[in-house]
Amino acid sequence: MAKTKPQSPLQPRDIKLGHLSQDMAYMSRALRSHIRAMNNDVFADAEVSSGQIAILSIIEQNPGLSQNDLATAVVVRKSTLVKLVADLEADGLIERVRHKTDRRVNALSLTAAGEDKMAALRPLMAGHTDNILSCLDQAERATLMALLNRVLENISHRPGIPADE
């Protein structure tokens, strides 16, 4: 009996996705997986994780933001955020100040070192986004971002949305 040569593995472009090519859960998970792997390469020398970059970016845009509001914005559990914030504070990138009228609330802001870190990260972030979206022209990029923001707005107010880890 003659041995048959094993088939070479399929290339991703050769695999038919069928209905999954229209399934938001599958497509977002696949994109996230690829983007996270790319993040590791792009931000390896930055000494911050992509999650920390998101936190720094949101605090930069919203100085005085509470930790609860930050947890909602970055879609993480409050218990997870406590460690991330503590690490960023220990690194001297953010500071927590008790709210003036509600002592239970921490108001978050970037330190001078945090502002410097964001200034250094911004070009990396822009280049990374350009690389990810290189198959789209400027109008398509604007449309994609507008649509993603609309979907996010639509689902982020629904009860029971599990926080990401």
C-alpha positions in Angstrom: 0.0 0.0 0.0 1.5 3.3 -1.0 1.8 6.0 1.6 0.0 9.2 0.9 1.8 12.4 1.5 0.2 14.4 4.3 -1.5 17.6 3.1 0.2 20.8 3.9 -1.6 22.9 6.5 -4.2 25.4 5.1 -3.3 29.0 5.1 -5.7 31.2 7.0 -7.0 32.7 3.7 -7.9 29.2 2.5 -10.1 28.4 5.5 -13.8 29.2 4.9 -15.4 30.9 7.8 -19.0 30.7 6.6 -21.4 32.4 9.0 -18.5 33.3 11.3 -17.4 36.0 8.9 -20.5 37.8 9.9 -20.5 36.9 13.6 -19.4 39.9 15.8 -18.3 37.7 18.7 -16.0 35.6 16.5 -14.6 38.5 14.5 -13.9 40.7 17.6 -12.2 37.8 19.3 -10.0 37.1 16.3 -9.1 40.7 15.9 -8.4 41.1 19.5 -6.1 38.0 19.5 -4.1 39.4 16.5 -3.9 42.9 17.9 -2.8 41.7 21.3 0.1 39.8 19.7 1.0 42.9 17.7 0.8 45.0 20.9 3.5 42.9 22.4 5.9 43.7 19.6 5.0 47.4 19.3 5.1 48.2 23.0 7.7 45.8 24.2 10.2 48.6 25.0 7.6 51.0 26.5 7.6 49.2 29.9 3.8 49.4 30.1 1.1 46.9 29.0 -1.6 47.7 26.5 -4.1 47.8 29.4 -2.0 50.3 31.2 -1.7 52.4 28.0 -5.5 52.5 27.9 -5.7 53.6 31.5 -3.1 56.3 31.0 -4.9 57.5 27.9 -8.3 57.7 29.6 -6.9 59.5 32.6 -5.0 61.9 30.3 -8.3 62.8 28.6 -10.3 62.9 31.9 -8.1 64.3 34.7 -9.8 63.8 38.1 -11.7 60.7 36.9 -12.8 58.3 39.7 -11.5 54.8 39.8 -15.1 53.5 39.4 -15.6 55.6 36.2 -12.2 54.4 34.9 -13.2 50.8 35.5 -16.3 51.3 33.5 -14.4 53.1 30.7 -11.7 50.4 30.3 -14.2 47.5 30.9 -12.4 45.8 33.8 -13.5 44.7 37.1 -12.9 47.2 39.9 -10.8 44.7 41.8 -8.5 44.3 38.7 -8.3 48.0 38.3 -7.1 48.5 41.9 -3.9 46.6 41.1 -3.3 48.3 37.8 -3.8 51.8 39.3 -1.5 50.8 42.3 1.2 49.7 39.8 0.9 52.9 37.8 1.1 54.9 40.9 4.1 53.0 42.2 5.8 53.7 38.8 5.1 57.4 39.3 2.9 57.7 36.3 -0.4 58.6 38.0 -1.5 60.0 41.3 -4.6 59.4 43.4 -6.1 62.2 45.4 -9.1 61.9 47.6 -12.1 63.7 46.2 -12.8 67.1 47.9 -16.4 66.4 48.8 -16.5 62.5 48.8 -13.5 61.1 50.7 -14.4 57.6 49.5 -13.6 58.5 45.9 -10.1 58.7 44.4 -9.6 61.3 41.7 -6.9 60.1 39.2 -4.5 62.3 37.2 -1.2 61.8 35.4 2.0 62.9 37.0 4.6 64.8 34.9 6.3 61.4 34.3 2.9 60.1 33.1 2.5 63.0 30.7 6.0 62.3 29.4 5.2 58.6 29.0 2.0 59.4 27.0 3.9 61.9 24.8 6.4 59.1 24.0 3.6 56.5 23.5 1.4 58.6 21.2 3.5 58.1 18.1 3.8 54.4 18.8 0.0 54.2 19.2 -0.6 56.1 16.0 1.8 54.0 14.0 0.3 50.8 15.4 -3.2 51.8 14.4 -1.9 52.8 11.0 -0.4 49.4 10.6 -3.5 47.6 11.7 -5.7 49.7 9.4 -3.3 49.8 6.5 -5.8 48.0 4.2 -8.3 50.9 4.6 -8.2 54.4 3.2 -8.8 57.4 5.4 -12.6 57.5 4.7 -12.9 53.8 5.5 -11.0 54.2 8.7 -13.2 57.1 9.8 -16.3 55.0 8.9 -15.0 52.0 10.8 -14.2 54.0 13.9 -17.6 55.8 13.8 -19.4 52.4 13.5 -17.3 50.8 16.3 -18.0 53.7 18.6 -21.7 53.5 17.8 -21.8 49.7 18.6 -19.8 50.3 21.8 -22.1 53.0 22.9 -25.1 50.8 22.1 -23.9 47.8 24.2 -22.0 49.5 27.0 -25.1 50.7 28.8 -26.8 47.3 28.9 -26.9 45.6 32.3 -25.0 42.4 32.8 -22.2 43.1 30.4 -19.3 41.2 32.0 -16.1 43.1 32.6 -13.1 41.9 30.8 -10.0 40.8 32.7 
